């Protein structure tokens, strides 16, 4: 089962203090770039994997989505999402993304923000997502950039976006890395950028956009400390599509 660190009381309390927890999508520095990758959501059936407080679920409805399914492993997160939502077209479900079974051809868009780097069986989930999308359906996601999931421990500090800054260590050695982010013992799965792309292609997705995110000039002008984030990108943003014609899907 995926490590459910978000139900740890200390972690959840610390997470609630983050700007993105207080302000929602507008508090996520990478949101403007992710926003540009999204299709028109009018009458779309949307899936939000690792939905957290449900910020994206509610936003998708304001953009015209016909229904939104939010899934998260954290009971605390889902309780907060439910308390902030008054919309019968949004459904929240507790499930482990490592084991979730998604209904076939049921969604037009699958979206996930900063969740994939917690998962061991990402290949299985990608196959489930591919199966759940209609032909032409989109997958849009963000993860911590692999530069940040391959740290060495001595002398870490926090970047302006709250990322841990360490020298890169054993970048090509993929697997679990343990960090002390908001609480001790947080496990993230390090994968190279190449692996993320190849997993998508092997599953059958067509890659539409890949971005090693950095702050815009306007963002740096508003918050000069963000200039540090141009030293190395904190986030990887990817847009992919299930093609109209069937392609091979990895087992």
Backbone torsions as a table, in degrees:
resi	resn	phi	psi	omega
1	UNK	NA	144.6	175.5
2	UNK	-57.0	139.5	174.7
3	UNK	-60.6	123.7	-177.2
4	UNK	-97.2	64.8	-175.1
5	UNK	-68.2	-23.8	-176.6
6	UNK	-72.0	-14.3	174.3
7	UNK	-92.8	-0.6	171.0
8	UNK	-71.3	127.2	-173.0
9	UNK	-58.8	-44.0	-178.2
10	UNK	-66.5	-42.4	179.9
11	UNK	-64.5	-46.2	-176.9
12	UNK	-62.1	-40.2	178.8
13	UNK	-64.1	-43.1	178.8
14	UNK	-67.8	-40.0	179.8
15	UNK	-62.8	-35.9	-178.6
16	UNK	-64.6	-18.1	-179.4
17	UNK	-88.3	-10.9	-179.1
18	UNK	-67.5	150.5	-178.7
19	UNK	-59.1	-38.1	-178.6
20	UNK	-70.6	-22.6	175.9
21	UNK	-78.9	-32.1	-177.7
22	UNK	-83.9	-43.3	-173.9
23	UNK	-100.6	-6.5	179.4
24	UNK	74.8	-145.0	-175.9
25	UNK	-57.9	-37.5	-179.0
26	UNK	-67.5	-19.1	177.7
27	UNK	-89.4	-2.6	177.9
28	UNK	-95.2	114.2	-171.3
29	UNK	-61.8	-26.1	-178.9
30	UNK	-88.1	-5.4	-175.2
31	UNK	-57.9	-44.3	179.8
32	UNK	-55.7	-38.1	178.9
33	UNK	-71.4	-41.5	176.5
34	UNK	-62.6	-39.1	-178.7
35	UNK	-56.4	-40.9	-177.2
36	UNK	-67.3	-18.8	-178.8
37	UNK	-84.0	-15.4	-172.2
38	UNK	-78.9	142.2	174.0
39	UNK	-76.9	172.9	171.3
40	UNK	-61.4	124.5	-174.2
41	UNK	-92.6	3.0	-177.7
42	UNK	-57.7	123.3	180.0
43	UNK	64.0	16.9	178.1
44	UNK	-83.7	147.3	170.6
45	UNK	-96.8	120.5	-168.1
46	UNK	-114.9	139.8	175.1
47	UNK	-118.0	125.4	178.2
48	UNK	-115.9	110.8	-176.1
49	UNK	-97.2	122.4	-172.2
50	UNK	75.4	51.3	-167.8
51	UNK	-72.8	-16.5	177.8
52	UNK	57.4	-128.0	-178.8
53	UNK	-73.0	-6.1	179.3
54	UNK	84.2	18.2	-179.1
55	UNK	-58.1	-47.6	-177.6
56	UNK	-68.9	-36.4	179.1
57	UNK	-57.1	-47.7	-178.5
58	UNK	-69.0	-39.0	177.8
59	UNK	-62.7	-42.0	-179.6
60	UNK	-58.6	-37.3	177.9
61	UNK	-66.4	-38.4	177.8
62	UNK	-65.7	-21.5	178.8
63	UNK	-91.3	4.0	174.0
64	UNK	102.1	6.1	177.3
65	UNK	-59.2	137.5	-178.0
66	UNK	-76.3	-30.8	178.1
67	UNK	-157.0	152.8	179.1
68	UNK	-137.3	130.0	174.8
69	UNK	-110.8	116.7	176.3
70	UNK	-104.2	133.3	-178.7
71	UNK	-126.6	134.8	176.8
72	UNK	-151.6	152.3	178.3
73	UNK	-85.0	-16.5	-172.6
74	UNK	-91.8	121.5	176.3
75	UNK	-65.7	-39.2	179.0
76	UNK	-63.0	-42.5	179.1
77	UNK	-62.0	-45.9	-177.5
78	UNK	-67.8	-34.6	175.0
79	UNK	-62.2	-42.3	178.5
80	UNK	-66.3	-42.5	179.0
81	UNK	-60.1	-45.6	-179.0
82	UNK	-63.1	-38.0	-178.9
83	UNK	-68.6	-20.9	-177.7
84	UNK	-100.0	0.8	-172.2
85	UNK	-119.7	132.4	173.6
86	UNK	-133.5	72.2	-173.6
87	UNK	-155.7	113.7	-176.6
88	UNK	-71.3	-12.4	177.9
89	UNK	-83.2	-5.1	176.4
90	UNK	-107.4	126.3	179.1
91	UNK	-119.5	132.6	176.8
92	UNK	-110.3	135.5	-178.9
93	UNK	-133.1	136.2	174.9
94	UNK	-90.1	123.2	179.5
95	UNK	-159.6	150.9	174.9
96	UNK	-82.4	121.2	-178.3
97	UNK	-64.9	-18.3	175.8
98	UNK	-70.6	-24.3	-172.1
99	UNK	-123.8	-3.0	-173.0
100	UNK	-61.2	142.3	173.8
101	UNK	-109.6	118.5	-177.2
102	UNK	-102.6	141.2	-178.7
103	UNK	-69.1	142.5	-176.9
104	UNK	-70.0	145.2	172.7
105	UNK	47.8	47.8	-173.5
106	UNK	-114.9	-8.9	-175.1
107	UNK	-135.0	149.9	175.4
108	UNK	-96.6	-24.7	179.4
109	UNK	-141.9	132.4	168.3
110	UNK	-112.9	128.6	-176.2
111	UNK	-128.7	141.8	173.9
112	UNK	-154.3	136.2	-177.3
113	UNK	-119.1	117.0	172.1
114	UNK	54.5	45.5	178.5
115	UNK	-121.1	-35.9	-173.0
116	UNK	-59.6	-29.4	-176.6
117	UNK	-75.5	-0.5	172.4
118	UNK	-93.2	-9.6	-167.5
119	UNK	-99.6	134.7	174.9
120	UNK	-79.7	-43.8	-174.4
121	UNK	-98.6	58.1	-179.0
122	UNK	-65.3	-33.7	179.2
123	UNK	-60.9	-39.3	178.6
124	UNK	-65.4	-44.1	-178.9
125	UNK	-65.4	-40.6	178.6
126	UNK	-60.9	-38.3	176.7
127	UNK	-64.4	-39.0	176.8
128	UNK	-64.7	-42.3	179.1
129	UNK	-63.6	-45.8	179.2
130	UNK	-56.8	-45.1	-179.6
131	UNK	-63.5	-34.9	-174.3
132	UNK	-81.2	-16.8	-179.4
133	UNK	-85.7	146.0	170.7
134	UNK	-74.1	157.1	173.4
135	UNK	-54.8	133.0	-174.6
136	UNK	88.0	-3.3	179.4
137	UNK	-71.6	152.5	-173.8
138	UNK	-105.7	146.9	167.0
139	UNK	-119.7	119.9	177.8
140	UNK	-122.4	127.7	-179.5
141	UNK	-151.3	160.4	172.4
142	UNK	-126.2	149.4	172.6
143	UNK	-140.0	162.5	168.3
144	UNK	-60.8	136.3	178.9
145	UNK	-60.5	140.5	180.0
146	UNK	-54.5	-24.4	174.6
147	UNK	-58.9	-32.9	-178.0
148	UNK	-88.3	-17.7	177.3
149	UNK	-95.5	5.7	177.4
150	UNK	-122.7	56.9	-176.8
151	UNK	-92.3	159.0	163.4
152	UNK	-101.9	150.8	-165.7
153	UNK	-79.3	-32.8	-171.5
154	UNK	-63.5	135.4	168.1
155	UNK	70.5	38.5	-179.0
156	UNK	-79.1	156.2	174.2
157	UNK	-144.9	173.0	-179.5
158	UNK	-101.2	136.5	173.7
159	UNK	-80.1	171.9	179.2
160	UNK	-59.1	-25.0	178.0
161	UNK	-90.3	5.2	177.9
162	UNK	89.1	6.2	177.9
163	UNK	-78.0	147.4	175.6
164	UNK	-80.3	131.6	-177.1
165	UNK	-108.2	109.0	175.3
166	UNK	-129.8	159.2	167.8
167	UNK	-60.2	143.2	179.0
168	UNK	-67.8	137.7	-174.9
169	UNK	-134.7	127.0	174.7
170	UNK	49.9	53.0	-174.4
171	UNK	-56.0	-39.4	-175.8
172	UNK	-82.4	-4.4	177.0
173	UNK	-93.0	101.1	-175.4
174	UNK	-83.8	155.0	178.5
175	UNK	141.2	-171.4	-175.7
176	UNK	-70.5	140.2	172.2
177	UNK	-129.0	133.7	-178.5
178	UNK	-100.8	130.0	179.8
179	UNK	-129.1	165.3	174.2
180	UNK	-111.2	80.7	179.9
181	UNK	-114.5	109.0	-176.4
182	UNK	72.0	-30.2	175.4
183	UNK	-154.5	155.1	-179.8
184	UNK	-71.8	149.5	171.2
185	UNK	80.5	28.5	177.1
186	UNK	-79.9	125.2	-177.1
187	UNK	-102.3	124.2	174.6
188	UNK	-122.7	147.0	-177.8
189	UNK	-94.8	115.1	178.7
190	UNK	-81.3	127.1	172.1
191	UNK	-132.8	149.1	176.2
192	UNK	-77.0	162.7	175.1
193	UNK	-58.7	-39.7	178.5
194	UNK	-58.4	-41.7	-178.8
195	UNK	-64.9	-43.3	177.5
196	UNK	-56.5	-46.9	-178.1
197	UNK	-66.0	-45.3	-177.9
198	UNK	-66.3	-35.5	176.3
199	UNK	-61.1	-41.5	177.7
200	UNK	-63.6	-46.7	-178.0
201	UNK	-66.0	-40.4	179.5
202	UNK	-65.9	-30.2	178.9
203	UNK	-74.0	-24.9	-179.8
204	UNK	120.2	-4.9	-180.0
205	UNK	-70.5	151.0	167.9
206	UNK	-100.6	129.9	-179.0
207	UNK	-78.9	130.2	-179.7
208	UNK	-108.1	-33.8	-176.2
209	UNK	-158.8	138.6	174.1
210	UNK	-134.1	130.3	-177.3
211	UNK	-138.5	125.1	170.3
212	UNK	-89.3	97.0	-165.0
213	UNK	-67.7	137.3	169.7
214	UNK	-141.0	158.3	-176.7
215	UNK	-66.5	147.9	177.2
216	UNK	-77.8	167.0	176.8
217	UNK	-59.4	-39.5	-179.3
218	UNK	-64.8	-39.9	178.9
219	UNK	-65.8	-39.4	178.6
220	UNK	-67.7	-37.9	178.1
221	UNK	-62.2	-37.3	179.6
222	UNK	-76.6	-34.4	-178.7
223	UNK	-137.2	86.9	-173.2
224	UNK	-54.5	-29.6	180.0
225	UNK	-62.0	-22.1	179.6
226	UNK	-64.8	-15.9	178.1
227	UNK	-56.9	-27.7	178.4
228	UNK	-61.8	-27.1	-176.8
229	UNK	-73.2	-5.0	174.3
230	UNK	-86.3	-7.5	175.7
231	UNK	-68.4	-37.6	175.0
232	UNK	-159.4	138.4	-171.9
233	UNK	-72.8	130.6	179.3
234	UNK	-79.2	-22.5	-174.1
235	UNK	-130.7	150.4	172.0
236	UNK	-116.0	123.6	-179.8
237	UNK	-113.2	132.4	-176.6
238	UNK	-136.2	137.9	171.7
239	UNK	-120.0	131.0	178.8
240	UNK	-138.4	163.5	-177.9
241	UNK	-137.3	142.9	168.9
242	UNK	-78.4	120.2	-174.6
243	UNK	-65.1	157.4	179.1
244	UNK	-63.5	-36.1	177.6
245	UNK	-95.5	142.3	-177.8
246	UNK	-61.2	139.0	173.3
247	UNK	-128.9	170.2	-178.6
248	UNK	-63.8	135.7	174.6
249	UNK	-113.6	126.9	180.0
250	UNK	-62.4	139.6	177.9
251	UNK	-76.1	NA	NA
